[in-house]
Amino acid sequence: MSSPTRVLVLNSGSSSVKYQLLDMRDSSRLAVGLVERIGEQTSRLKHTPAGGESRERGGAIADHDAALKAVAEELAKDGLGLDSTELAAIGHRVVHGGKSFTEPTVIDEAVLAEIERLIPVAPLHNPANLTGIRTARALRPDLPQVAVFDTAFHTTMPESAARYAIDVKTADEHRIRRYGFHGTSHAYVSRATAELLGKDPAETNVIVLHLGNGASASAVRGGRCVDTSMGLTPLEGLVMGTRSGDMDPAVIFHLMRVGGMSADEIDTLLNKKSGLTGLCGDNDMREIRRRVDEGDEQAQLAFDIYIHRLKKYIGAYYAVLGRVDAVAFTAGVGENAAPVREAALAGLEELGLAVDGERNAVRGDEARLISPDGARVAVAVVPTDEELEIATQTYALVIGSGNHT
């Protein structure tokens, strides 16, 4: 009997579940969907089977248990139910794996306990990830379930990049270090960039710029991350949609002592009311660029600050790597905002970095080069595919170990 070939990928957020069902024989999508506003009266499930019309259902979906049961019902309507013998495993995105998890891991009680132990360093994400895992395990207790960690790709960083310059005993006691995030995206894009160049990933150095509402940069040497911009949490690094990114830590003390703000108020300020939103009131780069084109000075300043930070990280990671084969832009802004790509590399021609205007203006869903012919360093736009990366890692682990039904 042939092995099952399907993998269901679940990304459980605090009030949402994104899912994709993939056939690993050709990496094709059999179905994709989203459940949002879980716990509200206005919950919505949108389900799209391959080659079929999207279906939507509304009404209250009380919790993640109800959400996953609704997903199972929609999949069953297309003959793709969770009871299918073709389903090899369920792969779960887990945001924080700390130092413990350096690769995809089959979930058992010990793994669940460690993910739970990491909640203090990922309070917004790990609880929701855990809920999705527990619900899926209850629905298919016989099926291998695999955790794929956002932080895992970055565990190859040397201590010189991962450590903060604070008292070592205090740092170790409270697990304070730079973990990095968006790891599945950085892993996928760095590898796909090497393939686009016709190079072996193990011999290719890439600066990956994952620019979405959350944004991060990474320096990847020979397929291994050696530095990344996010830190203990996803707050550090680049200017983001609502997050400040890098900032003098003393600003927090100043806001407490002089501004009379509480720790929770400052947390909300830096995570939800800063970044592009804090600078100009918008976190949608399309809207910001529209305002810039109309002469809006506040939007222009926000854009300039965003680009200044991005350019600093490109230069820093060029220095870290020493030799750069490519700079790759990915995620919503990276893939779609040509002005961001152009501005980020403007003035870096001495480093071999340049953008061809016509190529940069082209929109598309395929990985492509936007640098001029003969450029010393390739510049690429590489659509990320975190779900495929999670499915690939999950399938390789389950089938490779023979741990499938």
Long-range contacts (C-beta under 8 A, 24 or more apart in sequence): 3-88, 3-399, 3-404, 4-84, 4-85, 4-86, 4-87, 4-88, 4-404, 4-405, 5-86, 5-88, 5-395, 6-30, 6-80, 6-84, 6-86, 6-87, 6-88, 7-87, 7-88, 7-89, 7-90, 7-91, 7-391, 7-394, 7-395, 8-82, 8-87, 8-89, 8-90, 8-91, 9-90, 9-91, 9-92, 9-93, 9-387, 9-390, 9-391, 9-394, 10-68, 10-90, 10-91, 10-92, 10-93, 10-132, 10-136, 11-92, 11-93, 11-132, 11-386, 11-387, 12-64, 12-92, 12-93, 12-128, 12-129, 12-131, 12-132, 12-133, 13-125, 13-128, 14-124, 14-125, 14-127, 14-128, 15-39, 15-40, 17-64, 17-67, 17-68, 17-71, 17-132, 18-387, 19-71, 20-387, 20-391, 21-75, 21-80, 22-387, 22-388, 22-391, 24-88, 24-391, 24-392, 24-395, 27-388, 27-391, 27-392, 30-78, 30-80, 31-74, 31-75, 31-78, 31-80, 33-71, 33-74, 35-61, 35-67, 35-70, 35-71, 37-61, 38-62, 38-63, 38-64, 38-66, 38-67, 39-63, 43-67, 45-70, 45-71, 45-74, 47-71, 47-74, 47-75, 49-78, 49-80, 52-78, 63-131, 64-128, 64-131, 64-132, 64-135, 65-135, 65-138, 67-135, 68-132, 68-135, 68-136, 68-139, 69-139, 72-139, 82-139, 82-140, 83-140, 85-405, 87-140, 87-143, 87-405, 88-144, 88-395, 88-398, 88-399, 88-404, 88-405, 89-143, 89-144, 89-145, 89-146, 89-394, 89-395, 89-397, 89-398, 89-404, 90-136, 90-140, 90-143, 90-144, 90-145, 90-146, 90-394, 91-145, 91-146, 91-148, 91-390, 91-391, 91-393, 91-394, 91-395, 92-129, 92-132, 92-133, 92-136, 92-145, 92-146, 92-147, 92-148, 92-390, 93-129, 93-148, 93-150, 93-184, 93-386, 93-390, 94-126, 94-129, 94-133, 94-147, 94-148, 94-149, 94-150, 95-122, 95-125, 95-126, 95-129, 95-149, 95-150, 95-151, 95-181, 96-121, 96-122, 96-125, 96-126, 96-149, 96-150, 96-151, 96-179, 96-181, 97-147, 97-149, 97-150, 97-151, 97-152, 98-151, 98-175, 98-179, 99-155, 99-175, 99-177, 99-179, 101-147, 101-149, 101-151, 101-152, 101-155, 102-152, 102-155, 102-156, 103-152, 103-393, 104-146, 104-147, 104-148, 104-149, 104-152, 104-393, 104-394, 104-396, 104-397, 105-146, 105-147, 105-149, 105-397, 106-144, 106-145, 106-146, 106-397, 106-398, 106-401, 106-403, 107-133, 107-137, 107-145, 107-146, 107-147, 111-147, 115-147, 118-175, 121-175, 121-179, 121-232, 121-233, 122-233, 142-405, 143-405, 144-398, 144-403, 144-404, 144-405, 146-393, 146-394, 146-397, 146-398, 148-184, 148-389, 148-390, 148-393, 148-394, 149-183, 150-180, 150-181, 150-182, 150-183, 150-184, 151-179, 151-180, 151-181, 151-183, 152-183, 153-180, 153-183, 153-184, 153-186, 153-187, 153-218, 153-225, 154-178, 154-179, 154-180, 154-181, 154-183, 154-186, 154-218, 154-225, 154-228, 156-224, 156-225, 156-226, 157-225, 157-226, 157-227, 157-228, 158-226, 161-226, 161-227, 161-320, 164-231, 164-232, 176-232, 177-232, 178-228, 178-230, 178-231, 178-232, 178-236, 179-230, 179-231, 179-232, 180-216, 180-218, 180-225, 180-228, 180-229, 180-230, 180-231, 181-214, 181-216, 181-228, 181-230, 181-234, 182-210, 182-214, 182-216, 182-218, 182-230, 182-331, 183-225, 184-386, 184-389, 184-390, 184-393, 185-210, 185-330, 185-331, 185-384, 185-386, 185-389, 186-210, 186-216, 186-218, 186-220, 186-225, 186-228, 187-389, 188-384, 188-385, 188-386, 188-388, 188-389, 189-328, 189-330, 189-382, 189-384, 190-218, 190-220, 190-223, 190-328, 191-223, 192-328, 192-367, 192-382, 193-326, 193-328, 193-367, 193-378, 193-380, 193-382, 194-223, 194-325, 194-326, 196-326, 196-367, 196-368, 196-369, 196-378, 196-380, 196-382, 197-325, 197-326, 197-378, 197-380, 199-325, 204-325, 204-326, 205-321, 205-322, 205-323, 205-324, 205-325, 205-326, 206-324, 206-325, 206-326, 206-327, 206-328, 207-314, 207-317, 207-318, 207-321, 207-324, 207-326, 207-327, 207-328, 208-328, 208-330, 209-310, 209-313, 209-314, 209-327, 209-328, 209-329, 209-330, 209-334, 209-344, 210-330, 210-331, 210-334, 210-384, 211-238, 211-310, 211-329, 211-330, 211-331, 211-332, 211-333, 211-334, 211-337, 211-340, 212-241, 212-331, 212-332, 212-333, 212-334, 213-240, 213-241, 213-242, 213-283, 213-332, 214-240, 214-241, 214-243, 215-239, 215-240, 215-241, 215-245, 215-331, 215-333, 217-310, 217-313, 217-314, 217-317, 218-317, 219-317, 219-320, 219-321, 221-321, 226-320, 226-321, 227-317, 227-320, 229-313, 235-270, 235-271, 237-313, 238-306, 238-309, 238-310, 238-313, 239-275, 239-276, 239-279, 239-305, 239-306, 239-309, 239-310, 240-275, 240-276, 241-275, 241-276, 241-277, 241-283, 241-284, 242-271, 242-272, 242-273, 242-274, 242-275, 242-276, 242-277, 242-278, 242-283, 243-270, 243-271, 243-272, 243-274, 243-275, 244-270, 244-274, 244-275, 244-278, 245-275, 245-309, 246-309, 276-302, 276-306, 279-305, 285-332, 285-333, 285-337, 285-340, 286-336, 286-337, 289-337, 289-339, 303-343, 306-340, 307-340, 307-343, 307-344, 310-340, 310-344, 311-344, 311-345, 311-347, 311-348, 314-344, 314-345, 314-348, 314-353, 315-348, 315-351, 318-351, 324-351, 324-352, 324-377, 325-377, 325-378, 326-377, 326-378, 326-379, 326-380, 327-353, 327-377, 327-378, 327-379, 327-380, 328-379, 328-380, 328-381, 328-382, 329-379, 329-380, 329-381, 329-382, 330-381, 330-382, 330-383, 330-384, 331-384, 334-381, 335-381, 335-383, 335-384, 336-363, 341-370, 341-379, 341-381, 345-379, 351-377, 352-376, 352-377, 353-377, 353-379, 354-379, 355-379
